[in-house]
Amino acid sequence: MITKNDVINLITKKLPNSYVIVENLKGHDHLQVTVVASEFNGLSLVKQHQLVYSALKEELASEAIHALALKTETPN
């Protein structure tokens, strides 16, 4: 089972300047994740999401994370 802290750590390892919020939607494998990162500046929404998915690649492939609702933003 993956924890909220595991998800936060994986994302911040890939995007060190990010702020991450993780919420359980159903059980521990259906998550809503919001990531605010300066690394997203100038990137399309698709590229932003690809960065986050790459940080969670193994967890998604193994279905430790079964469903992921993702929001990405740049800081104000």
N, CA, C and O atoms as a printed pandas DataFrame, in Angstrom:
     atom_number atom_name residue_name chain_id  residue_number  x_coord  y_coord  z_coord
0              1         N          MET        A               1    0.842   -1.186    0.000
1              2        CA          MET        A               1    0.000    0.000    0.000
2              3         C          MET        A               1    0.886    1.248    0.000
3              4         O          MET        A               1    1.841    1.343    0.772
4              5         N          ILE        A               2    0.567    2.177   -0.852
5              6        CA          ILE        A               2    1.306    3.427   -0.935
6              7         C          ILE        A               2    0.635    4.460   -0.018
7              8         O          ILE        A               2   -0.591    4.530    0.065
8              9         N          THR        A               3    1.452    5.248    0.658
9             10        CA          THR        A               3    0.909    6.263    1.561
10            11         C          THR        A               3    0.950    7.639    0.893
11            12         O          THR        A               3    1.618    7.839   -0.121
12            13         N          LYS        A               4    0.219    8.573    1.488
13            14        CA          LYS        A               4    0.255    9.953    0.998
14            15         C          LYS        A               4    1.678   10.483    1.020
15            16         O          LYS        A               4    2.110   11.137    0.071
16            17         N          ASN        A               5    2.414   10.206    2.097
17            18        CA          ASN        A               5    3.798   10.676    2.201
18            19         C          ASN        A               5    4.693   10.072    1.127
19            20         O          ASN        A               5    5.592   10.745    0.623
20            21         N          ASP        A               6    4.458    8.802    0.769
21            22        CA          ASP        A               6    5.222    8.173   -0.314
22            23         C          ASP        A               6    5.021    8.942   -1.616
23            24         O          ASP        A               6    5.983    9.230   -2.329
24            25         N          VAL        A               7    3.779    9.270   -1.919
25            26        CA          VAL        A               7    3.462    9.998   -3.152
26            27         C          VAL        A               7    4.127   11.376   -3.130
27            28         O          VAL        A               7    4.744   11.786   -4.113
28            29         N          ILE        A               8    4.000   12.076   -2.024
29            30        CA          ILE        A               8    4.622   13.402   -1.899
30            31         C          ILE        A               8    6.126   13.307   -2.091
31            32         O          ILE        A               8    6.715   14.119   -2.804
32            33         N          ASN        A               9    6.752   12.322   -1.459
33            34        CA          ASN        A               9    8.209   12.165   -1.580
34            35         C          ASN        A               9    8.643   11.851   -3.005
35            36         O          ASN        A               9    9.645   12.388   -3.478
36            37         N          LEU        A              10    7.909   10.995   -3.690
37            38        CA          LEU        A              10    8.257   10.658   -5.077
38            39         C          LEU        A              10    8.148   11.869   -5.993
39            40         O          LEU        A              10    9.006   12.086   -6.849
40            41         N          ILE        A              11    7.102   12.651   -5.815
41            42        CA          ILE        A              11    6.914   13.829   -6.666
42            43         C          ILE        A              11    7.946   14.901   -6.346
43            44         O          ILE        A              11    8.510   15.501   -7.261
44            45         N          THR        A              12    8.204   15.153   -5.069
45            46        CA          THR        A              12    9.181   16.195   -4.720
46            47         C          THR        A              12   10.610   15.777   -5.058
47            48         O          THR        A              12   11.483   16.629   -5.219
48            49         N          LYS        A              13   10.851   14.484   -5.167
49            50        CA          LYS        A              13   12.170   14.024   -5.633
50            51         C          LYS        A              13   12.368   14.425   -7.100
51            52         O          LYS        A              13   13.456   14.846   -7.493
52            53         N          LYS        A              14   11.315   14.290   -7.895
53            54        CA          LYS        A              14   11.359   14.641   -9.322
54            55         C          LYS        A              14   11.241   16.155   -9.530
55            56         O          LYS        A              14   11.881   16.716  -10.419
56            57         N          LEU        A              15   10.424   16.806   -8.708
57            58        CA          LEU        A              15   10.170   18.243   -8.813
58            59         C          LEU        A              15   10.474   18.886   -7.454
59            60         O          LEU        A              15    9.559   19.137   -6.670
60            61         N          PRO        A              16   11.749   19.150   -7.176
61            62        CA          PRO        A              16   12.165   19.568   -5.823
62            63         C          PRO        A              16   11.522   20.853   -5.311
63            64         O          PRO        A              16   11.421   21.038   -4.098
64            65         N          ASN        A              17   11.091   21.732   -6.186
65            66        CA          ASN        A              17   10.507   22.998   -5.743
66            67         C          ASN        A              17    8.989   22.958   -5.699
67            68         O          ASN        A              17    8.333   24.000   -5.718
68            69         N          SER        A              18    8.433   21.760   -5.641
69            70        CA          SER        A              18    6.975   21.633   -5.736
70            71         C          SER        A              18    6.304   21.597   -4.368
71            72         O          SER        A              18    6.911   21.276   -3.346
72            73         N          TYR        A              19    5.021   21.944   -4.404
73            74        CA          TYR        A              19    4.116   21.824   -3.260
74            75         C          TYR        A              19    3.073   20.797   -3.677
75            76         O          TYR        A              19    2.429   20.955   -4.714
76            77         N          VAL        A              20    2.900   19.750   -2.881
77            78        CA          VAL        A              20    2.049   18.627   -3.273
78            79         C          VAL        A              20    0.980   18.373   -2.219
79            80         O          VAL        A              20    1.263   18.328   -1.022
80            81         N          ILE        A              21   -0.259   18.207   -2.690
81            82        CA          ILE        A              21   -1.377   17.828   -1.824
82            83         C          ILE        A              21   -1.923   16.501   -2.352
83            84         O          ILE        A              21   -2.209   16.371   -3.542
84            85         N          VAL        A              22   -2.065   15.522   -1.466
85            86        CA          VAL        A              22   -2.596   14.213   -1.847
86            87         C          VAL        A              22   -3.842   13.930   -1.012
87            88         O          VAL        A              22   -3.828   14.055    0.212
88            89         N          GLU        A              23   -4.917   13.547   -1.699
89            90        CA          GLU        A              23   -6.161   13.185   -1.024
90            91         C          GLU        A              23   -6.595   11.802   -1.487
91            92         O          GLU        A              23   -6.512   11.480   -2.672
92            93         N          ASN        A              24   -7.055   10.995   -0.551
93            94        CA          ASN        A              24   -7.617    9.688   -0.900
94            95         C          ASN        A              24   -9.049    9.887   -1.365
95            96         O          ASN        A              24   -9.858   10.488   -0.658
96            97         N          LEU        A              25   -9.366    9.384   -2.553
97            98        CA          LEU        A              25  -10.730    9.465   -3.063
98            99         C          LEU        A              25  -11.519    8.218   -2.699
99           100         O          LEU        A              25  -12.708    8.295   -2.387
100          101         N          LYS        A              26  -10.858    7.072   -2.739
101          102        CA          LYS        A              26  -11.500    5.795   -2.434
102          103         C          LYS        A              26  -10.391    4.825   -2.064
103          104         O          LYS        A              26   -9.554    4.486   -2.900
104          105         N          GLY        A              27  -10.382    4.390   -0.849
105          106        CA          GLY        A              27   -9.302    3.512   -0.420
106          107         C          GLY        A              27   -7.985    4.259   -0.448
107          108         O          GLY        A              27   -7.951    5.484   -0.329
108          109         N          HIS        A              28   -6.911    3.524   -0.604
109          110        CA          HIS        A              28   -5.594    4.165   -0.659
110          111         C          HIS        A              28   -4.997    4.121   -2.057
111          112         O          HIS        A              28   -3.861    4.551   -2.254
112          113         N          ASP        A              29   -5.743    3.612   -3.028
113          114        CA          ASP        A              29   -5.191    3.511   -4.377
114          115         C          ASP        A              29   -5.904    4.394   -5.396
115          116         O          ASP        A              29   -5.549    4.378   -6.574
116          117         N          HIS        A              30   -6.896    5.158   -4.968
117          118        CA          HIS        A              30   -7.573    6.149   -5.800
118          119         C          HIS        A              30   -7.255    7.511   -5.206
119          120         O          HIS        A              30   -7.752    7.861   -4.135
120          121         N          LEU        A              31   -6.428    8.277   -5.901
121          122        CA          LEU        A              31   -5.904    9.508   -5.332
122          123         C          LEU        A              31   -6.227   10.729   -6.172
123          124         O          LEU        A              31   -6.336   10.654   -7.396
124          125         N          GLN        A              32   -6.379   11.849   -5.493
125          126        CA          GLN        A              32   -6.400   13.150   -6.153
126          127         C          GLN        A              32   -5.129   13.859   -5.706
127          128         O          GLN        A              32   -4.877   14.018   -4.512
128          129         N          VAL        A              33   -4.343   14.278   -6.674
129          130        CA          VAL        A              33   -3.062   14.918   -6.382
130          131         C          VAL        A              33   -3.024   16.288   -7.043
131          132         O          VAL        A              33   -3.307   16.428   -8.233
132          133         N          THR        A              34   -2.671   17.289   -6.257
133          134        CA          THR        A              34   -2.463   18.639   -6.766
134          135         C          THR        A              34   -0.991   18.961   -6.601
135          136         O          THR        A              34   -0.425   18.796   -5.520
136          137         N          VAL        A              35   -0.373   19.423   -7.686
137          138        CA          VAL        A              35    1.043   19.762   -7.656
138          139         C          VAL        A              35    1.216   21.189   -8.155
139          140         O          VAL        A              35    0.778   21.532   -9.254
140          141         N          VAL        A              36    1.855   22.014   -7.343
141          142        CA          VAL        A              36    2.200   23.378   -7.730
142          143         C          VAL        A              36    3.718   23.415   -7.827
143          144         O          VAL        A              36    4.414   23.151   -6.847
144          145         N          ALA        A              37    4.234   23.744   -9.017
145          146        CA          ALA        A              37    5.683   23.690   -9.215
146          147         C          ALA        A              37    6.147   24.752  -10.203
147          148         O          ALA        A              37    5.526   24.969  -11.243
148          149         N          SER        A              38    7.231   25.400   -9.862
149          150        CA          SER        A              38    7.829   26.382  -10.773
150          151         C          SER        A              38    8.380   25.702  -12.022
151          152         O          SER        A              38    8.526   26.342  -13.064
152          153         N          GLU        A              39    8.685   24.414  -11.926
153          154        CA          GLU        A              39    9.179   23.659  -13.088
154          155         C          GLU        A              39    8.135   23.578  -14.198
155          156         O          GLU        A              39    8.477   23.262  -15.338
156          157         N          PHE        A              40    6.879   23.855  -13.889
157          158        CA          PHE        A              40    5.809   23.819  -14.892
158          159         C          PHE        A              40    5.754   25.082  -15.741
159          160         O          PHE        A              40    5.066   25.096  -16.762
160          161         N          ASN        A              41    6.456   26.141  -15.353
161          162        CA          ASN        A              41    6.427   27.393  -16.110
162          163         C          ASN        A              41    6.786   27.148  -17.568
163          164         O          ASN        A              41    7.825   26.561  -17.871
164          165         N          GLY        A              42    5.925   27.597  -18.462
165          166        CA          GLY        A              42    6.173   27.476  -19.898
166          167         C          GLY        A              42    5.825   26.120  -20.488
167          168         O          GLY        A              42    5.971   25.923  -21.694
168          169         N          LEU        A              43    5.369   25.179  -19.669
169          170        CA          LEU        A              43    5.025   23.855  -20.178
170          171         C          LEU        A              43    3.517   23.738  -20.397
171          172         O          LEU        A              43    2.718   24.331  -19.672
172          173         N          SER        A              44    3.154   22.969  -21.402
173          174        CA          SER        A              44    1.731   22.695  -21.631
174          175         C          SER        A              44    1.205   21.822  -20.488
175          176         O          SER        A              44    1.980   21.212  -19.751
176          177         N          LEU        A              45   -0.104   21.772  -20.357
177          178        CA          LEU        A              45   -0.722   20.938  -19.334
178          179         C          LEU        A              45   -0.323   19.473  -19.507
179          180         O          LEU        A              45   -0.086   18.770  -18.525
180          181         N          VAL        A              46   -0.249   19.018  -20.748
181          182        CA          VAL        A              46    0.148   17.636  -21.035
182          183         C          VAL        A              46    1.570   17.382  -20.525
183          184         O          VAL        A              46    1.821   16.360  -19.886
184          185         N          LYS        A              47    2.487   18.286  -20.797
185          186        CA          LYS        A              47    3.879   18.131  -20.343
186          187         C          LYS        A              47    3.962   18.167  -18.817
187          188         O          LYS        A              47    4.746   17.431  -18.218
188          189         N          GLN        A              48    3.157   19.016  -18.196
189          190        CA          GLN        A              48    3.131   19.074  -16.729
190          191         C          GLN        A              48    2.696   17.728  -16.160
191          192         O          GLN        A              48    3.316   17.204  -15.234
192          193         N          HIS        A              49    1.634   17.179  -16.719
193          194        CA          HIS        A              49    1.124   15.900  -16.235
194          195         C          HIS        A              49    2.124   14.783  -16.499
195          196         O          HIS        A              49    2.282   13.888  -15.670
196          197         N          GLN        A              50    2.797   14.824  -17.639
197          198        CA          GLN        A              50    3.794   13.801  -17.950
198          199         C          GLN        A              50    4.926   13.800  -16.928
199          200         O          GLN        A              50    5.430   12.736  -16.567
200          201         N          LEU        A              51    5.328   14.972  -16.461
201          202        CA          LEU        A              51    6.363   15.048  -15.420
202          203         C          LEU        A              51    5.915   14.353  -14.142
203          204         O          LEU        A              51    6.677   13.603  -13.531
204          205         N          VAL        A              52    4.688   14.605  -13.748
205          206        CA          VAL        A              52    4.176   13.979  -12.522
206          207         C          VAL        A              52    4.020   12.476  -12.733
207          208         O          VAL        A              52    4.405   11.694  -11.864
208          209         N          TYR        A              53    3.464   12.057  -13.867
209          210        CA          TYR        A              53    3.316   10.627  -14.143
210          211         C          TYR        A              53    4.671    9.927  -14.138
211          212         O          TYR        A              53    4.773    8.787  -13.683
212          213         N          SER        A              54    5.707   10.586  -14.635
213          214        CA          SER        A              54    7.035    9.966  -14.655
214          215         C          SER        A              54    7.567    9.760  -13.241
215          216         O          SER        A              54    8.324    8.820  -12.997
216          217         N          ALA        A              55    7.183   10.618  -12.317
217          218        CA          ALA        A              55    7.601   10.462  -10.924
218          219         C          ALA        A              55    6.898    9.274  -10.263
219          220         O          ALA        A              55    7.415    8.689   -9.311
220          221         N          LEU        A              56    5.721    8.925  -10.773
221          222        CA          LEU        A              56    4.913    7.858  -10.175
222          223         C          LEU        A              56    4.813    6.628  -11.085
223          224         O          LEU        A              56    3.934    5.784  -10.912
224          225         N          LYS        A              57    5.715    6.543  -12.042
225          226        CA          LYS        A              57    5.661    5.511  -13.080
226          227         C          LYS        A              57    5.533    4.091  -12.513
227          228         O          LYS        A              57    4.652    3.337  -12.928
228          229         N          GLU        A              58    6.396    3.729  -11.582
229          230        CA          GLU        A              58    6.374    2.373  -11.028
230          231         C          GLU        A              58    5.105    2.096  -10.234
231          232         O          GLU        A              58    4.547    1.001  -10.304
232          233         N          GLU        A              59    4.653    3.091   -9.480
233          234        CA          GLU        A              59    3.462    2.917   -8.654
234          235         C          GLU        A              59    2.207    2.772   -9.509
235          236         O          GLU        A              59    1.288    2.037   -9.150
236          237         N          LEU        A              60    2.172    3.472  -10.637
237          238        CA          LEU        A              60    1.046    3.332  -11.563
238          239         C          LEU        A              60    1.104    1.985  -12.281
239          240         O          LEU        A              60    0.073    1.336  -12.459
240          241         N          ALA        A              61    2.299    1.562  -12.695
241          242        CA          ALA        A              61    2.455    0.296  -13.416
242          243         C          ALA        A              61    2.097   -0.899  -12.531
243          244         O          ALA        A              61    1.506   -1.870  -13.004
244          245         N          SER        A              62    2.450   -0.828  -11.259
245          246        CA          SER        A              62    2.173   -1.934  -10.336
246          247         C          SER        A              62    0.763   -1.871   -9.763
247          248         O          SER        A              62    0.335   -2.776   -9.046
248          249         N          GLU        A              63    0.041   -0.795  -10.084
249          250        CA          GLU        A              63   -1.298   -0.512   -9.587
250          251         C          GLU        A              63   -1.341   -0.283   -8.078
251          252         O          GLU        A              63   -2.384   -0.458   -7.448
252          253         N          ALA        A              64   -0.194    0.112   -7.496
253          254        CA          ALA        A              64   -0.208    0.617   -6.124
254          255         C          ALA        A              64   -1.081    1.876   -6.112
255          256         O          ALA        A              64   -1.762    2.178   -5.132
256          257         N          ILE        A              65   -1.035    2.602   -7.246
257          258        CA          ILE        A              65   -1.979    3.692   -7.508
258          259         C          ILE        A              65   -2.847    3.216   -8.663
259          260         O          ILE        A              65   -2.377    3.062   -9.790
260          261         N          HIS        A              66   -4.117    2.987   -8.365
261          262        CA          HIS        A              66   -5.026    2.455   -9.380
262          263         C          HIS        A              66   -5.644    3.572  -10.218
263          264         O          HIS        A              66   -5.814    3.426  -11.429
264          265         N          ALA        A              67   -5.981    4.696   -9.565
265          266        CA          ALA        A              67   -6.593    5.824  -10.259
266          267         C          ALA        A              67   -5.978    7.108   -9.722
267          268         O          ALA        A              67   -5.746    7.254   -8.522
268          269         N          LEU        A              68   -5.719    8.034  -10.641
269          270        CA          LEU        A              68   -5.066    9.283  -10.264
270          271         C          LEU        A              68   -5.777   10.461  -10.926
271          272         O          LEU        A              68   -5.778   10.591  -12.150
272          273         N          ALA        A              69   -6.376   11.311  -10.106
273          274        CA          ALA        A              69   -6.934   12.573  -10.582
274          275         C          ALA        A              69   -5.859   13.613  -10.324
275          276         O          ALA        A              69   -5.430   13.797   -9.185
276          277         N          LEU        A              70   -5.425   14.290  -11.372
277          278        CA          LEU        A              70   -4.248   15.153  -11.267
278          279         C          LEU        A              70   -4.569   16.590  -11.643
279          280         O          LEU        A              70   -5.190   16.858  -12.671
280          281         N          LYS        A              71   -4.131   17.511  -10.787
281          282        CA          LYS        A              71   -4.202   18.946  -11.074
282          283         C          LYS        A              71   -2.785   19.483  -10.973
283          284         O          LYS        A              71   -2.065   19.185  -10.020
284          285         N          THR        A              72   -2.390   20.275  -11.956
285          286        CA          THR        A              72   -1.069   20.907  -11.903
286          287         C          THR        A              72   -1.211   22.405  -12.103
287          288         O          THR        A              72   -2.068   22.870  -12.855
288          289         N          GLU        A              73   -0.350   23.155  -11.414
289          290        CA          GLU        A              73   -0.381   24.614  -11.495
290          291         C          GLU        A              73    1.031   25.151  -11.351
291          292         O          GLU        A              73    1.931   24.486  -10.839
292          293         N          THR        A              74    1.189   26.377  -11.820
293          294        CA          THR        A              74    2.429   27.107  -11.539
294          295         C          THR        A              74    2.161   28.037  -10.362
295          296         O          THR        A              74    1.024   28.466  -10.164
296          297         N          PRO        A              75    3.189   28.356   -9.578
297          298        CA          PRO        A              75    2.966   29.273   -8.443
298          299         C          PRO        A              75    2.613   30.675   -8.933
299          300         O          PRO        A              75    3.013   31.068  -10.029
300          301         N          ASN        A              76    1.878   31.418   -8.140
301          302        CA          ASN        A              76    1.495   32.784   -8.495
302          303         C          ASN        A              76    2.681   33.714   -8.414
303          304         O          ASN        A              76    2.549   34.908   -8.680
